[in-house]
Structure formats: C-alpha cells, structure tokens
Amino acid sequence: MANIAFLGTGLLGAAFAEAAAKRGDTVTAWNRSPEKVLALAPFGVRAATTPLQAVRGAQRIHLVLKDDDSVEEVLASAREGIAADAIVIDHTTTLPTRTAARAQRYLAEGLNYLHCPVFMGPAAARQAQGTMMVAGPPVLFERVQADLARMTSRLEYFGERSDLAAVNKLFGNAMIIGVGAVMADVFTMAQASDVSPEDAARLFGFFDLNAMVAVRGANMAKGNFTPSFELSMARKDVGLMLATAGDRPLAALPAVAARMDQLIAAGHGAQDSSVLAIDAVTRR
C-alpha cells in the first residue's frame, strides 16, 4: 500500500485520511489545529507537527484546504520535503484562474500537481462514494488513477486543461446553493401561508427535477427558448410568490424577479422563462 500525506484534516480531510488508513495506506496528516489530527490516531493516522514533516517520504500528498491562499502557503512550507516523484493531489475548491496559474507554475518548477475537487461530504468520503474530478497532465493522472478510484464511486478526468475541474466544481456548487436558496424561499412562503415546512417539502417529490434539469438545461445551452412557460407568465407567478412571502426575507426570488423585469423590458416576455440564460449562451 501507499505512503501518503494529508494536509488539512477538517471534516472532509479527516474522513479521507480515516478511509485511507482503513484501506491499509500509511497515512501521515497535518492540520493547523493539532487536536483534529490527534483525533485520527485511533485509525492509525500519524500526526505531523508541520506540513514539511507530514510530506517527507510520501508518494502522494493530498491537500484538503480552505482556499487558494491556504494552498499556496501550505505547499510553500512543505515544498522542501516533497520527493521529486511524489504527486500533489489538491482537493481544495479554488478560483479557476488562480488554479491554472498555480498549476502552470508548479509543473514548470517540476512539482507534479493535479487539481481534484470533489462532490462529497465526510460520510461519502469514508465510504468512497460521490464524485471526484481531475484536471492536469494525463501522464500524472494515469499514475494515480487507480488510487483515486478507490476514494470515490465516480472519477471524472477533464483532461490536461488545469482549471476545468475547478470550473466544474463551481458549476456544481452553484446548483447546490441555488436549489437550496429556492427551497428556502418555498419554506418562507409556507411560513407566511401557515403551512408546515414538512408539508411544504412534500412538494419536492412531485417533480422529476433531474429530467427537468436535463431537458431545460440542454435547450438553454443551445439557446432554444421556444416557449412552454412564457417569461411574462413566469414573472406574474414570481410576483405572486413575493406577495405571499410579504416582508419576510427571501434568498433568491427577488433577484430572479429583477432579472425577469430586465428581459421583459428588452422584449423577451413571449419567450420561455429559460430565456434568463440568454446573455450567457449568446455572448462568447
């Protein structure tokens, strides 16, 4: 089995380290808060006091950090101890432009670097479930493909362009956050209407949201706004939603209404409500 290091043992990093140790890997971990690493001792994870100490002798170095600045800082402090043939696997959610620049710089300096953000929580990481995305040189991906496949149920390689996994991570998180915001607004309307959140949540099972996203998303991507739910009618309904919520705070619907008003004023009221995407799919 492999000798690997984890830099960053928050909820996700700790779950990854625990799962790796249970698979039989030799795991060393570091975290800014030492107690988070020490909590992994029952699983056989060795604690390091510095990133430099953690990476010495590691074949793979997994980063599960907060942001771009953390990646730069932690890797700089560990750099001297990283073996020439070791591969850095960065699971951090980062800005695509900075990811691309960082990858280009690291690879030019001889550091083997892949960006590998994930769609999974701690429970999924412990069970090797969820999705892991990879971007970077194919020769590096081929070296670790089997190892990464053991960490997830779905491994997606986006190719050599180093920022594509970062971009797609933001796409996915936008969907997760956006859906959550709209659900919050549904619960706000429910509160205003004396309907329990539990009863309101039953509605979510009335729709095949996956099919809706697939069909409408494909049409939107093509710029096909043939109406099935006209924007002007959708705006009327959003007005009813806003009136139902009253003066209660809303997470998403006011911004949707404002964008609809702009598009209706520009003459798009008779097109499908998915015309909300018109600027994104027609401006290159």
Long-range contacts (C-beta under 8 A, 24 or more apart in sequence): 1-25, 1-26, 2-26, 2-59, 2-60, 2-147, 3-28, 3-57, 3-58, 3-59, 4-28, 4-58, 4-59, 4-60, 4-61, 4-62, 5-29, 5-30, 5-48, 5-54, 5-55, 5-58, 5-60, 5-61, 5-62, 6-30, 6-45, 6-54, 6-62, 6-64, 7-31, 7-51, 7-54, 7-55, 7-61, 7-62, 7-63, 7-64, 7-65, 7-74, 7-78, 8-63, 8-64, 8-65, 8-66, 8-70, 8-74, 8-92, 9-36, 9-37, 9-40, 9-64, 10-36, 10-64, 11-121, 11-122, 12-64, 12-91, 12-118, 12-120, 12-121, 12-122, 12-125, 13-62, 13-64, 13-91, 14-39, 14-40, 14-122, 15-121, 15-122, 15-123, 15-125, 15-126, 16-62, 16-64, 16-91, 16-125, 16-151, 17-43, 17-45, 18-43, 18-45, 18-126, 19-125, 19-126, 19-127, 19-128, 19-151, 20-151, 21-45, 23-150, 28-53, 28-54, 28-55, 28-58, 29-54, 30-54, 50-77, 50-78, 51-75, 51-77, 51-78, 51-81, 52-77, 52-78, 52-80, 52-81, 53-81, 54-78, 54-81, 55-81, 55-82, 55-86, 56-81, 57-83, 58-82, 58-83, 58-86, 59-83, 59-85, 59-86, 59-87, 60-86, 60-87, 60-88, 60-89, 60-144, 60-147, 61-86, 61-87, 61-88, 61-89, 62-89, 62-90, 62-91, 63-88, 63-89, 63-90, 63-91, 63-92, 64-91, 64-92, 65-92, 66-92, 67-92, 67-93, 67-94, 68-92, 68-94, 68-95, 68-98, 68-99, 68-102, 71-102, 72-102, 75-106, 75-111, 79-111, 82-111, 84-110, 85-112, 86-112, 87-112, 87-113, 87-114, 87-140, 87-143, 87-144, 88-112, 88-113, 88-114, 89-114, 89-116, 89-144, 89-148, 90-114, 90-115, 90-116, 91-116, 91-117, 91-118, 91-132, 92-117, 93-117, 93-166, 93-169, 93-170, 93-173, 94-166, 95-166, 96-163, 96-166, 96-167, 96-170, 97-163, 99-162, 99-163, 99-166, 100-161, 100-162, 100-163, 100-166, 103-135, 103-136, 103-162, 103-163, 104-162, 107-137, 112-140, 113-140, 114-140, 114-141, 114-144, 115-162, 115-163, 115-165, 115-166, 116-148, 116-165, 117-165, 117-166, 117-168, 117-169, 118-152, 118-169, 119-169, 119-172, 120-152, 125-151, 128-152, 128-153, 129-153, 130-154, 131-155, 131-156, 132-156, 133-157, 133-158, 133-164, 133-165, 133-168, 133-169, 134-158, 134-165, 135-159, 135-160, 135-161, 135-162, 135-163, 135-164, 135-165, 135-166, 136-160, 136-162, 178-252, 181-251, 181-252, 182-251, 182-252, 182-253, 184-250, 184-251, 184-252, 185-241, 185-245, 185-250, 185-251, 185-252, 185-253, 188-245, 188-248, 188-249, 188-250, 188-251, 189-241, 189-244, 189-245, 191-248, 192-244, 192-245, 192-246, 192-248, 193-244, 216-274, 219-272, 219-274, 220-274, 220-277, 220-281, 221-281, 222-281, 223-278, 223-281, 223-282, 225-268, 225-271, 225-272, 225-274, 225-275, 225-278, 226-271, 226-272, 227-270, 227-271, 227-272, 228-272, 229-272, 229-273, 230-269, 230-270, 230-271, 230-272, 230-273, 231-260, 231-263, 231-264, 231-268, 231-269, 231-270, 231-271, 231-272, 231-273, 231-275, 231-276, 232-264, 232-269, 232-270, 233-273, 234-260, 234-273, 235-260, 235-261, 235-264, 235-269
